[in-house]
Amino acid sequence: MSAAERKASRLEVFIARMSAQKAFLDDVAGRLPGVPGPVLELGLGNGRTFDHLRAVLPDREIFVFDRAVTAHPASIPDGEHIIIGEIRETLAWCGHRISERAALVHCDLGTGDATADLAKAAWLAPLIAERTGAGGFVASGIELAMDGFDELPRSDAARLGRYWLYRRRGS
Ligand SMILES: C[S@@+](CC[C@H](N)C(=O)[O-])C[C@H]1O[C@@H](n2cnc3c(N)ncnc32)[C@H](O)[C@@H]1O
């Protein structure tokens, strides 16, 4: 059976997801000049996307959020730029450390479970919307409903890999 005729395997979904993630981050990096503000990385994890973000956006301040630091030692930011704790709380209360609204929020908190992701999206969407500046981007592995944002077109890889890109209206 050809790949086009059957349900995609989890390996294929994972590869599509990583391809879409990198493509979105590269695309946004090229569109970020002129959009002020830091980058927020929600979910440091192993630090792979943090490492990519700092490679493609070397002049941007990047803050990472996670409940614990488990990243590769080469991909851990300095203490000023790590915010440890439950994102539901830290994102709501980070304004005293991150005074400017973000030019890009990258959200890599998806669980792969549709029900858990729906529950997470319900509290996450308003918090991300609050922290994103006018003209700012949100790349997310969870579908988010945010007033004042446009959903940007997605590639086949992004559809298969469940990745979304949004932009806040205004400039
Ligand atoms: C899929 S991993 C991120 C992978 C990362 N982007 C990378 O490239 O290595 C998700 C991370 O988000 C963190 N996380 C998930 N839900 C969270 C929450 N509610 N609060 C804080 N951290 C959370 C997990 O601890 C995990 O490290």
The ligand as an SDF file (V2000), in Angstrom:
LIG
                    3D

 27 29  0  0  0  0  0  0  0  0999 V2000
    7.7870   18.6950   23.5840 C   0  0  0  0  0  0  0  0  0  0  0  0
    8.7650   19.3500   24.8480 S   0  0  0  0  0  0  0  0  0  0  0  0
    9.5000   20.7580   24.0720 C   0  0  0  0  0  0  0  0  0  0  0  0
   10.5780   20.3780   23.1010 C   0  0  0  0  0  0  0  0  0  0  0  0
   11.4740   21.5260   22.7030 C   0  0  0  0  0  0  0  0  0  0  0  0
   10.7650   22.4850   21.8870 N   0  0  0  0  0  0  0  0  0  0  0  0
   12.7150   21.0190   22.0110 C   0  0  0  0  0  0  0  0  0  0  0  0
   12.9280   21.3700   20.8360 O   0  0  0  0  0  0  0  0  0  0  0  0
   13.4720   20.2990   22.6310 O   0  0  0  0  0  0  0  0  0  0  0  0
    7.5970   20.0790   25.9180 C   0  0  0  0  0  0  0  0  0  0  0  0
    8.1770   20.6740   27.1760 C   0  0  0  0  0  0  0  0  0  0  0  0
    7.1700   21.4890   27.7610 O   0  0  0  0  0  0  0  0  0  0  0  0
    7.1480   21.3250   29.1530 C   0  0  0  0  0  0  0  0  0  0  0  0
    5.7680   21.5640   29.6050 N   0  0  0  0  0  0  0  0  0  0  0  0
    4.6390   20.9760   29.1210 C   0  0  0  0  0  0  0  0  0  0  0  0
    3.5520   21.4810   29.7330 N   0  0  0  0  0  0  0  0  0  0  0  0
    4.0050   22.4130   30.6210 C   0  0  0  0  0  0  0  0  0  0  0  0
    3.3690   23.2590   31.5700 C   0  0  0  0  0  0  0  0  0  0  0  0
    2.0360   23.2690   31.7180 N   0  0  0  0  0  0  0  0  0  0  0  0
    4.1470   24.0920   32.3230 N   0  0  0  0  0  0  0  0  0  0  0  0
    5.4930   24.0660   32.1900 C   0  0  0  0  0  0  0  0  0  0  0  0
    6.1540   23.2890   31.3020 N   0  0  0  0  0  0  0  0  0  0  0  0
    5.4160   22.4590   30.5380 C   0  0  0  0  0  0  0  0  0  0  0  0
    7.6290   19.8990   29.3990 C   0  0  0  0  0  0  0  0  0  0  0  0
    8.2600   19.8230   30.6640 O   0  0  0  0  0  0  0  0  0  0  0  0
    8.5960   19.6700   28.2290 C   0  0  0  0  0  0  0  0  0  0  0  0
    9.9250   19.9280   28.6100 O   0  0  0  0  0  0  0  0  0  0  0  0
  1  2  1  0
  2  3  1  0
  2 10  1  0
  3  4  1  0
  4  5  1  0
  5  6  1  0
  5  7  1  0
  7  8  2  0
  7  9  1  0
 10 11  1  0
 11 12  1  0
 11 26  1  0
 12 13  1  0
 13 14  1  0
 13 24  1  0
 14 15  1  0
 14 23  1  0
 15 16  2  0
 16 17  1  0
 17 18  1  0
 17 23  2  0
 18 19  1  0
 18 20  2  0
 20 21  1  0
 21 22  2  0
 22 23  1  0
 24 25  1  0
 24 26  1  0
 26 27  1  0
M  CHG  2   2   1   9  -1
M  END
$$$$
